[in-house]
């Protein structure tokens, strides 16, 4: 009976130790450990936010393009408001 208990205890500690080593290896030592996966997920999230930002910017640029290409008066209005352009001999006062 003592031999059986000793054998059982040895197997139990061997399997428990092997399991703990495996878990430590996966979580801390391996190249794809938990910290690296977290960093990659954060990087992916920032790239997705960047995609959304640039899609909004593209939409805004398309609106401005339609505004400028509409007519000459619209192009002049856009240039005056956006780039603060003026006609020759004209004085413009800017509020800052």
Secondary structure as GFF3:
##gff-version 3
##sequence-region A 1 96
A	DSSP	alpha_helix	2	24	.	.	.	ID=ss1
A	DSSP	pi_helix	25	29	.	.	.	ID=ss2
A	DSSP	alpha_helix	34	68	.	.	.	ID=ss3
A	DSSP	alpha_helix	72	83	.	.	.	ID=ss4
###
